[in-house]
Amino acid sequence: MATEGGGKEMNEIKTQFTTREGLYKLLPHSEYSRPNRVPFNSQGSNPVRVSFVNLNDQSGNGDRLCFNVGRELYFYIYKGVRKAADLSKPIDKRIYKGTQPTCHDFNHLTATAESVSLLVGFSAGQVQLIDPIKKETSKLFNEERLIDKSRVTCVRWVPGSESLFLVAHSSGNMYLYNVEHACGTTAPHYQLLKQGESFAVHTCKSKSTRNPLLKWTVGEGALNEFAFSPDGKFLACVSQDGFLRVFSFDSVELHGTMKSYFGGLLCVCWSPDGKYVVTGGEDDLVTVWSFGDCRVIARGHGHKSWVSVVAFDPYTTSVEESDPMELSGSDEDFQDLLHFGRDRANSTQSRLSKRNSTESRPVSVTYRFGSVGQDTQLCLWDLTEDILFPHQPLSRARTHTNVMNATSPPAGSTGNSVMTPGNSAPPPLPRSNSLPHSAVSSTGSKGSIADGAIASGVSKFATLSLHDRKDRHHEKDHKRNHSMGHISSKSSDKLNLVTKTKTDPAKTLGTPLCPRMEDVPLLEPLICKKIAHERLTVLIFLEDCIVTACQEGFICTWGRPGKVVSFNP
């Protein structure tokens, strides 16, 4: 399927690539697909998706993966970099008639070696709850398509809940379900709960509690994807109308919005600390949006076609503490400060939260994220502190030119200027720290809305966040959006939630919703490699590998530097 990396041809499929942290290698024996390994004819079919879960068993081999190819759904033991894939023995395989699986999600909270809850969304609008281990457990939601007849675009368990899940459709609607409740035999009747700029939330009117608990209508056109923030309190949604919308999930309040350069937004993800949202879409760009400042802080250009998936790499995101007295500002000093890819994700998160505390010692951060697209290319990006906190002393002004003319290793050059001044990095930290809290300050109203809307069963849902919908526009952002130097703003800026939206692209370009290309830093990818024959649809960062998949139905494992184990297939 692939040739050796290192060739000069533009169309050559790469099997390895090198970054600062070392060599990533494709592991051919760890490739998963349909058992016959025949490329899937993907014309007109839904994207191949992959979901992972760890069953926390004692054997050390608890990883499981689920993927859909056409009408088929597979559930395998995932052996990763350790052992060759055995495709002859799927734990579960299902073939559907009349509809195709489009997306799926495991409940990590309830997964055990004996049972796992897997939600599967379908092209005709239904959602199925199955247990691929027990096999006999199955429930069907929206079975008669009375709730929504359009394709399911995204399904996610609500973080921290064993029973609540959220479903997005190409109709532009999202629905909150409880697995314990029925959907009813008639079409639901709704009552308006809250309305805002380009969104409305309704509760289901019925004598007894039934699904859906809530109906969200967001923007115009399909709701392509959503993602919960790491703390579960916010939801980011991206839509075909080109808007990112970030909501407080429990209070159903719009926190902020952003507009694509042009075309629809297709994918969205959060940084491990919840401070940044990255989107990708039909403008071929990746866009970095600050949750704290509600504004675009950078765009990345490397793809030649639509961007289908964006994801942060929590294992390579680097958090370094430094003593300002020891920094001379030389390139060598900064390179020594950066140790990429050595932290586990949980320790990265804890160090990110430590960075947010108001300690005197400066802490520098480099975020790593990746993207894949319909151009069959994988791009890796580094988001460094000269982008995050560009307001620096004059002696560091050179940083900005480095960023704008970013070459293959932007983090190397950016790292130089980024982590220096002890007095420049700390001020923004408390600032961006306080913003999310102040934006959430209406706790009382949030609680009452959640209680009134969903009665007793949904108190957990108050702590969760929802992503992927179009964002709303904040009025004060325009004062600072054109200048990358002024990242800071008052907390009150964030609280002015919704202003009049201007959906006309001609009216949004050059505003805080959608700054012009020259008004924000333009990132270039660390690496940009063609790794498949068909469009890429999956990008997942695991501790010892990166997982990608293409529309032909091949799920590929890329061993991280130093993590590749030589084994006999």
Buried (B, 14 or more C-beta within 10 A) or exposed (E): BBEEBEEEEEEBBBBBBEBBBEBBBBBBEBBBBBBEEEBBEBEEBBBBBBBBBBBEEEEEBBBBBBBBBBBBBBBBBBBBBBBBBEBEEBBBEBEBEEBBBBBBBBBBEBBEEEEBBBBBBBBBBBBBBBBBBEEEBEBBBBBBEBBBBBBBBBBBBBBBBEBBBBBBBBBBBBBBBBBEBEBBEEEBEBEEBBEBBBBBBBBBEEEEBBBBBBBBBBBBBBBBBBBBBBBBBBBBBBBBBBBBBBBBBBBBBBBBBBBBBBBBBBBBBBBBBBBBBBBBBBBBBBBBBBBBBBBBBBBBBBBEEBBBBBBBBBBBBBBBEBEBEEBEEEEEBBEEBBEBBEBEBEEBBBBBBEBBEEEEEBBBBBBBBBBBBBBBBBBBBBBBBBBBBBBBEEEBEBBBEBBBEBEEBBBBBBBBBBBBBBEBBBEBBEBBBBBBEBBBEBEEBBBEBBEEBBEEBBBBBBBBBBBBBBBBBBEBBBEBBBEBEBBBBEBEBBBEBBBEBBBEBEEBBBBBBBBEEEBBBBBBBBBBBBBBBBBBBBBBBBEBBBBBBBBBBBBBBBBBBEBBEEEEE
